[in-house]
Amino acid sequence: MDGILNIYKEKGYTSHDVVAKLRGILRQKKIGHTGTLDPQAEGVLPVCVGKATKLCDLLTEKEKGYIAVLRLGVETDTQDMTGTVLKEHPVHVTQEQVKEVIQSFLGNQMQIPPMYSALKIQGKKLYELAREGKVVERPPRPVVFYKIEILEMKLPCVKIKVLCSKGTYIRTLCHDIGERLGCKGCMESLLRIQSGDFLLEDSLRLSRIEEQMQEGTLEDSLISIEEVFKNLPFLKTRGEGDRLLHNGNPLNTSEAEGAQQKGWVRAYDSRGSFVGIYQWKPDKRRFYPVKMFYS
């Protein structure tokens, strides 16, 4: 079985828990997720199966969408309401002040990752150090907030919809908003509504995946590798180019047809079988493999 499943990760599960459960349901070992979601967060988690695990790094790079609830006036060690409360502050800010500060985070930002995260510093995960009571310096990382929309404001709580780049911590956004307002803040809840082209309304809970597996209808929910790249232009080799394509060799324009000499393309052999993704290299005037799925 090869393809991508759009899983709805429920609260209480880690992303690794989801993968482990799917291995049991699908009776298949080669499974990988495309980006960690905190245990208390829920929502979209694309999971790659079989040959599609080669896509994990590409799908992780995609932009993400979230709906979060920010609670002002509370500071915790984890930057969300699951942590230990460090301080509580009165909230005297106005709605206009909140709107102004939230909008100030739009665009390119530098974000310091939270101590309670899976990032590694000198070979050790930050959350392991945090549980030992240690706080270490974390270099800020560039992130982008493409859109931040206020959905509801009933102070001290603010519900926001965020579209951002990969590697962004919404917990930290909530913490930073509270810092800038001067009353502290943390994240109360988090729902991922989008990961690249994978949307919340199309996601399936593990219980439904198990039902489909028993019914023999899981193929209906499995998104093919080819489908992920449906918006890319295509390249099709002529007969003499099949051997080169199947072996993952570079291709000259004389060995392929239908391809634009720019960026990534879907590569098919002369029989119309999808083989992989190639990229045009202008300096070398050839197509080079990016990801191969042929066996």
CORURVEN-V177494 format. One record per residue. N is the residue number from 0. RES is the residue in one letter. PSI is psi in whole degrees, 0 to 359 (NA if undefined). Layout:
{{N	RES	PSI} {N	RES	PSI}}
This chain:
{{0	M	124} {1	D	131} {2	G	193} {3	I	137} {4	L	131} {5	N	96} {6	I	140} {7	Y	105} {8	K	125} {9	E	162} {10	K	144} {11	G	340} {12	Y	141} {13	T	167} {14	S	325} {15	H	326} {16	D	317} {17	V	315} {18	V	316} {19	A	317} {20	K	322} {21	L	324} {22	R	323} {23	G	318} {24	I	314} {25	L	348} {26	R	48} {27	Q	134} {28	K	326} {29	K	86} {30	I	139} {31	G	148} {32	H	170} {33	T	30} {34	G	126} {35	T	138} {36	L	135} {37	D	152} {38	P	322} {39	Q	351} {40	A	160} {41	E	168} {42	G	204} {43	V	126} {44	L	95} {45	P	133} {46	V	130} {47	C	138} {48	V	136} {49	G	228} {50	K	336} {51	A	347} {52	T	340} {53	K	345} {54	L	351} {55	C	313} {56	D	324} {57	L	318} {58	L	330} {59	T	331} {60	E	345} {61	K	159} {62	E	156} {63	K	150} {64	G	139} {65	Y	155} {66	I	124} {67	A	154} {68	V	121} {69	L	129} {70	R	115} {71	L	154} {72	G	359} {73	V	131} {74	E	128} {75	T	165} {76	D	339} {77	T	357} {78	Q	12} {79	D	177} {80	M	358} {81	T	346} {82	G	183} {83	T	130} {84	V	122} {85	L	318} {86	K	152} {87	E	138} {88	H	147} {89	P	146} {90	V	105} {91	H	9} {92	V	155} {93	T	165} {94	Q	323} {95	E	321} {96	Q	318} {97	V	313} {98	K	316} {99	E	316} {100	V	316} {101	I	316} {102	Q	338} {103	S	347} {104	F	355} {105	L	145} {106	G	202} {107	N	132} {108	Q	161} {109	M	124} {110	Q	132} {111	I	119} {112	P	148} {113	P	155} {114	M	322} {115	Y	79} {116	S	167} {117	A	4} {118	L	148} {119	K	138} {120	I	118} {121	Q	43} {122	G	1} {123	K	137} {124	K	141} {125	L	321} {126	Y	333} {127	E	319} {128	L	319} {129	A	321} {130	R	339} {131	E	3} {132	G	15} {133	K	143} {134	V	123} {135	V	159} {136	E	132} {137	R	123} {138	P	137} {139	P	149} {140	R	145} {141	P	132} {142	V	165} {143	V	130} {144	F	105} {145	Y	328} {146	K	134} {147	I	115} {148	E	132} {149	I	118} {150	L	326} {151	E	141} {152	M	111} {153	K	82} {154	L	134} {155	P	11} {156	C	143} {157	V	123} {158	K	126} {159	I	152} {160	K	127} {161	V	134} {162	L	122} {163	C	174} {164	S	169} {165	K	155} {166	G	9} {167	T	136} {168	Y	115} {169	I	329} {170	R	315} {171	T	324} {172	L	313} {173	C	316} {174	H	315} {175	D	325} {176	I	315} {177	G	322} {178	E	314} {179	R	330} {180	L	342} {181	G	9} {182	C	9} {183	K	168} {184	G	160} {185	C	172} {186	M	131} {187	E	323} {188	S	159} {189	L	130} {190	L	120} {191	R	122} {192	I	350} {193	Q	139} {194	S	100} {195	G	235} {196	D	0} {197	F	124} {198	L	155} {199	L	318} {200	E	344} {201	D	358} {202	S	154} {203	L	139} {204	R	158} {205	L	326} {206	S	324} {207	R	322} {208	I	318} {209	E	319} {210	E	315} {211	Q	325} {212	M	317} {213	Q	326} {214	E	344} {215	G	23} {216	T	13} {217	L	330} {218	E	333} {219	D	333} {220	S	350} {221	L	118} {222	I	125} {223	S	156} {224	I	318} {225	E	321} {226	E	326} {227	V	329} {228	F	23} {229	K	336} {230	N	356} {231	L	148} {232	P	161} {233	F	158} {234	L	136} {235	K	126} {236	T	149} {237	R	164} {238	G	315} {239	E	346} {240	G	352} {241	D	314} {242	R	318} {243	L	316} {244	L	312} {245	H	331} {246	N	2} {247	G	29} {248	N	158} {249	P	155} {250	L	136} {251	N	160} {252	T	334} {253	S	342} {254	E	1} {255	A	161} {256	E	157} {257	G	2} {258	A	138} {259	Q	145} {260	Q	67} {261	K	128} {262	G	209} {263	W	150} {264	V	153} {265	R	131} {266	A	127} {267	Y	149} {268	D	180} {269	S	342} {270	R	358} {271	G	12} {272	S	131} {273	F	130} {274	V	321} {275	G	193} {276	I	131} {277	Y	160} {278	Q	135} {279	W	127} {280	K	104} {281	P	323} {282	D	334} {283	K	354} {284	R	39} {285	R	164} {286	F	135} {287	Y	146} {288	P	141} {289	V	308} {290	K	133} {291	M	137} {292	F	13} {293	Y	142} {294	S	NA}}
